[in-house]
Amino acid sequence: MGHPAWPAGLGALASISTSLYHRALAPSTTTRATDDPYAGLVFSRRTPAHVRSMTSSRDAHESGAPGQRGHADEPAELYRLLVASVRDYAIFVLDARGYVLTWNVGAAQLKGYQAHEIIGQPFSVFYPPEEIAAGKPETQLRVASSEGRFEDEGWRLRKDGSRFWANVIVTVLRDVRGDVVGFAKVTRDLTERRAAEQQAARLAAESAARAAAEARSHELDVLNQTLQEQALELEAQSEESQTLMEEIEQTNARLEDALFEAESIRAEAERSERFTREILESIDDPFVVHDSEWRFRYINARAAQVFGASGHSAEQLIGRVVWDVYPEAVGTELERGMRRSATQRIPYSFEARSPNGTQWSSLFCYPLPDHGVAIQWKDITERKRAEEAARYLARASEVLGESLDYQRTLNTFAELVVPELADWCLVEIIGDDSALVPIAVAHADPDKVKWARALSERYPPNPDAATGSPRVMRTGEPALYPEVPDELLVAGAIDDEHLEIIRRLAIRSVIIVPLVAHDRTLGALTLIAAESGRRYGPADLALALELARRVALAVDNAKRHRAELDARIAAERANRAKSEFLAVMSHELRTPLNAIAGHVQLIEMEIHGPVTQGQRDALERIGRAQRHLLGLINNVLNLTRIESGRVEYRILPVLVSSVLGDLASVVQPQFAARELTLVSRLPEGGSEVFVAADREKLIQILTNLLGNAAKFTPAHGQVEMLLTPGASSDEVMIVVRDSGPGIPADKLELIFEPFVQLERSLTMPAEGTGLGLAISRDLARGMGGDLRAESGEGQGATLILTLPRAQPLGSGQRGSVESS
């Protein structure tokens, strides 16, 4: 809300103050000091020296022409009387630095200071501390100096420290050379907005005064006529004629003074009436005045526009009772707030919705002395709608995120929007048969909800209907029905009985929006206004679309989560079945393989007769194949045990150098057969390094790593096995590095997946089942360590086993720690 426009009367006062100050500073050859129009304003001994000097010079100049009073000073005398007698406005003059020079009665009443208390003080004493800190006083003088005047509205302080809201005009004062010599300031108290009633009383008094003045004028005319007749009769008598002539002259002088006074009163009354009208009409907001019986007494132009939009002219409303014109307002918050101000005789402000629910207003009620009420209001519909939308969107998001059971969530959501946004709320979701299924129905009356569900079962929606949610589902476009005519009900009715039922619902307005998530239409959201009389518009449609978007996302997320959960459960079941199958099959395969190994040994021992060298070679190949197949089956069994959590660990301090030495002798034949070199390196003091591990599991891991390195290292290549410190003092790393073709960077994690094999070159076909590294990482992590790979194509592969460092067992320590 901007500053209210200053009425013409107040601007005139500012101009008068400016004129008076110039006349106070400019000497005149036709004005006596005693007739100075500025004399009605009070100066102080503390008035700045440069102003006292100028006024003293003027007085000295004027004293040289005593008795000369020109007609030109009569308006100035009127100005002085006007400024001195104005009580509704603080009118005073500041010097160029902002110090108070003059003080009128209105200023004393408004601000609480007497002239001797304030003259000579800086005008910043009227400003609150925060305004002074912001430099407001200096800004006003600076703007007035540059633009000629400054107009503002804000808080001001009285002498007792109380605050009042004021409108001010600051006008710059310049001498004949154009230099700034001071400022005229006019202040108006806007704290109590009872101007209309006060002005009415004032107009009545002035009208009475004007009537009295006219009557007096008539009496004076009669008296003048009588005196003139007497003067004619007395002309014949010399002594008496002279005496009567003097009396007549005196009487005529009195008559002239009385006529002048009457004319002044009449002119002031007219100005006051115009001033009051200008004030009321300058108010930008609707403003009305009611009498004690709630009849309209005054309606300003803005209020007339508002009433005119509803079909009521201001002329028709004057004199009518507001509750008769708007009976729908009776019993609402609007009526309660207005009556509270009138009954308790207090200013009261409140916010209320219009009876039809379409608009919000902020009302300010001011009680009047005759027990009437003045009311000003603002349209705050857009702000309230924005607040309402934000509140419901936040609450809706909270409700929709509470559970993945979207049926329960949608029922909670529907209950949330009733009855504030709708009298009925319906949420429909597309079912498995592609038909709309009502998931949630909400109304303030639970019995009506049961009735609506029964009605829906009796009259299921027609998917080919030309209106309603079926049409919204087909087109994907929302539907807004601000008004629901009977023709629309007829079009949507299935039979006469159905039509009669939906007519009894008294549906006023409807919004239907699709539920769309990820470009898929999942259902529809319907909001119905019935008994509340609410009328939906574009803003309501925008809110409904946003609510529908959030509902659709919640439903889609819930469905996706359910699908993912079902898929995960099915996968876990399949994985368990696979593990159980592999365990059974591996167990069944080990029995005949063990029998094969036993019979091969019996034949080699010539239990069944002599064996030739060729037969022994064949038996050796059979034995190698049996051992290879048995190793594969053992890997499968180990994997199933690990996945099922049935692996047990005996964690002990293990001397790493002992394990590396044992491994070198175990894998040496394999490396020799492939013409490879195995290099083991220990750091200084590495022969005394212990790790917390299961020794057998550690040997199994390192055997797999060395076997894997040998498999991918070309003939005459080299494989290194290193013991190094870990990233922290609590860790130890065992590194196996080959000189093979390496592993692509994007496959470094893939090699640890079960049954994954990488062919590192065309000349090295894949061997085994692809379980060795997967089992090794699981065993390492089971012992509190880890296994990772570093490599690049053509750079060889480096596998790093990390295990916790341990201290050797001392006397009295337990021999093992078992875990599974």
PyMOL commands that set and color helices and strands:
alter all, ss='L'
color gray80, all
select helices_A, chain A and resi 8-25+33-35+37-40+49-62+71-85+105-111+115-118+123-126+129-133+136-147+195-234+238-282+301-309+314-317+322-325+327-329+333-344+381-400+406-417+446-458+468-475+486-492+496-504+538-604+613-644+656-673+686-688+695-712+745-747+750-752+772-782
alter helices_A, ss='H'
color red, helices_A
select strands_A, chain A and resi 89-95+149-157+163-174+180-189+287-290+296-299+348-353+360-367+373-379+424-430+436-443+479-481+509-517+520-529+649-655+677-681+690-693+718-725+731-737+786-791+797-806+817-819
alter strands_A, ss='S'
color yellow, strands_A
deselect
rebuild
show_as cartoon
